[in-house]
Amino acid sequence: MRQLLFFLLIAQCFMCYSQKAEFGKLSKQGSFTEYLSKNGDLIEVGDTLVVGLPSAYTGFNFILENGEKLSPDISGTSVVINKLKAFGERWKGFKIYVQIRGSGLSSVFIDYESAIVTGEVKNPKAKLTREEAISKLKEAKELLDLEVISHEKYDTIKNDLTPLILN
């Protein structure tokens, strides 16, 4: 009986932590191992994000350490997601925050959706937008015209990007 209770307790804790959070469907605070963002990208604990440029002259508005904006000198660094946490209140809604290792013992929290929109954080696994796909195709065409890439390579790139451009 004791073993069964222990197993159920462990299973319940594991199930609480292993949930997948989804944008617009957060209804409680908690920790998650996966998050499906507003733009359809899936991020997980252990994934790497790249710090972009700050959205304010004084630093990052959506990347905070101990409640303070991080300075602009961390731009371009890669960070690993340690935890995904939802914070908020029922009447205001909940947001997902990415927790990464800070300096010393402190943690850094990133308001993921806001940081993505403002460019403070970039997800290397993110799907290309239509504009980005067009830009990549134009770049590939220029490389083809300069004879830097083969016609076969260009066709491969074009075939990969065309569905993104037409949707």
C-alpha positions as CSV (number, residue, x, y, z in Angstrom):
1,M,0.0,0.0,0.0
2,R,2.8,2.4,0.9
3,Q,4.5,1.7,-2.5
4,L,1.3,2.4,-4.3
5,L,0.8,5.7,-2.6
6,F,4.4,6.6,-3.3
7,F,4.0,5.7,-6.9
8,L,0.8,7.8,-7.2
9,L,2.5,10.8,-5.6
10,I,5.5,10.6,-7.9
11,A,3.2,10.1,-11.0
12,Q,1.1,13.1,-10.0
13,C,4.1,15.3,-9.6
14,F,5.5,14.2,-12.9
15,M,2.2,14.8,-14.7
16,C,1.9,18.3,-13.2
17,Y,5.4,19.2,-14.5
18,S,5.2,17.5,-17.9
19,Q,2.2,19.4,-19.2
20,K,2.3,21.3,-22.4
21,A,1.3,24.9,-22.3
22,E,-0.4,26.6,-25.2
23,F,-0.8,30.3,-26.0
24,G,-4.3,31.5,-25.3
25,K,-5.2,28.4,-23.3
26,L,-3.3,29.1,-20.0
27,S,-5.7,28.9,-17.1
28,K,-3.3,28.5,-14.1
29,Q,0.1,29.2,-12.8
30,G,2.6,26.4,-13.0
31,S,5.7,24.9,-14.6
32,F,5.7,23.3,-18.0
33,T,8.2,21.4,-20.2
34,E,6.8,22.6,-23.5
35,Y,5.1,25.7,-24.8
36,L,3.3,26.2,-28.1
37,S,3.6,29.9,-28.8
38,K,1.3,32.4,-30.5
39,N,3.0,31.9,-33.9
40,G,2.9,28.1,-33.6
41,D,6.5,27.5,-32.6
42,L,7.2,24.8,-30.0
43,I,9.8,25.6,-27.3
44,E,11.0,23.1,-24.7
45,V,13.1,23.1,-21.6
46,G,16.7,22.6,-22.9
47,D,16.2,24.5,-26.1
48,T,18.5,27.4,-27.0
49,L,17.3,31.0,-27.7
50,V,19.4,33.9,-29.0
51,V,19.2,37.2,-27.2
52,G,18.4,39.9,-29.8
53,L,18.6,43.7,-29.5
54,P,17.0,45.6,-26.6
55,S,13.7,47.3,-27.3
56,A,14.7,50.3,-25.1
57,Y,17.9,52.4,-24.9
58,T,18.2,51.5,-21.2
59,G,18.1,47.8,-21.8
60,F,15.7,44.9,-22.3
61,N,12.1,45.6,-21.4
62,F,11.1,41.9,-21.4
63,I,14.3,40.2,-20.0
64,L,14.6,40.8,-16.3
65,E,17.0,39.7,-13.6
66,N,15.8,40.4,-10.1
67,G,13.2,42.7,-11.5
68,E,15.8,44.9,-13.3
69,K,16.3,45.2,-17.1
70,L,19.3,43.5,-18.4
71,S,22.0,45.7,-20.0
72,P,22.3,45.7,-23.8
73,D,25.8,44.0,-23.7
74,I,24.2,40.5,-23.7
75,S,22.9,40.9,-27.2
76,G,23.8,38.1,-29.5
77,T,24.4,35.5,-26.7
78,S,22.8,32.1,-26.7
79,V,20.8,31.0,-23.7
80,V,19.4,27.7,-22.6
81,I,15.8,27.4,-21.3
82,N,15.9,26.0,-17.7
83,K,12.2,26.3,-17.0
84,L,9.0,27.4,-18.5
85,K,6.6,29.0,-16.0
86,A,3.2,30.6,-16.3
87,F,2.4,33.5,-14.0
88,G,-0.7,35.7,-13.8
89,E,-4.2,36.0,-12.4
90,R,-7.5,34.6,-13.7
91,W,-9.0,38.0,-14.4
92,K,-5.8,39.4,-16.1
93,G,-4.7,36.2,-17.8
94,F,-1.5,34.2,-17.7
95,K,1.8,34.6,-19.5
96,I,4.6,32.2,-20.1
97,Y,8.0,33.2,-18.8
98,V,11.2,31.5,-19.9
99,Q,13.7,31.1,-17.0
100,I,17.4,31.1,-17.8
101,R,20.5,31.1,-15.7
102,G,21.5,34.6,-14.6
103,S,24.7,35.9,-13.2
104,G,25.5,34.3,-9.8
105,L,22.6,32.6,-8.1
106,S,19.9,34.7,-9.6
107,S,17.5,33.7,-12.4
108,V,16.6,35.7,-15.5
109,F,12.9,35.7,-16.6
110,I,11.9,36.4,-20.2
111,D,8.4,37.4,-21.1
112,Y,8.5,35.1,-24.1
113,E,5.7,36.4,-26.3
114,S,6.6,40.1,-25.8
115,A,10.3,39.4,-26.2
116,I,9.7,37.6,-29.5
117,V,7.5,40.4,-30.9
118,T,10.0,43.1,-30.0
119,G,13.0,41.1,-31.2
120,E,14.6,40.9,-27.8
121,V,14.7,37.2,-28.2
122,K,15.0,35.0,-31.3
123,N,14.1,31.4,-31.6
124,P,16.5,29.6,-33.9
125,K,13.9,26.9,-34.5
126,A,11.1,29.3,-35.4
127,K,9.3,29.0,-38.7
128,L,10.1,31.6,-41.3
129,T,7.6,34.3,-41.9
130,R,6.4,35.0,-45.4
131,E,8.6,38.1,-45.6
132,E,11.7,36.2,-44.4
133,A,11.0,33.4,-46.9
134,I,10.8,36.0,-49.8
135,S,14.0,37.6,-48.6
136,K,15.8,34.2,-48.5
137,L,14.6,33.4,-52.0
138,K,15.8,36.7,-53.4
139,E,19.2,36.1,-51.7
140,A,19.3,32.7,-53.3
141,K,18.5,34.1,-56.7
142,E,21.3,36.6,-56.4
143,L,23.7,33.9,-55.4
144,L,22.5,31.9,-58.5
145,D,23.0,34.9,-60.7
146,L,26.5,35.3,-59.3
147,E,27.1,31.6,-59.9
148,V,27.9,31.0,-56.3
149,I,25.3,28.3,-56.0
150,S,24.1,25.7,-58.6
151,H,20.8,25.8,-60.3
152,E,19.9,22.5,-58.5
153,K,20.6,24.2,-55.1
154,Y,18.5,27.2,-56.0
155,D,15.6,24.9,-57.1
156,T,15.8,23.1,-53.7
157,I,15.7,26.4,-51.8
158,K,12.8,27.6,-54.0
159,N,10.8,24.4,-53.5
160,D,11.3,24.6,-49.7
161,L,10.3,28.3,-49.5
162,T,7.4,28.4,-52.0
163,P,4.8,26.9,-49.6
164,L,5.7,29.6,-47.0
165,I,5.4,32.4,-49.5
166,L,2.1,31.3,-51.0
167,N,0.4,30.8,-47.6
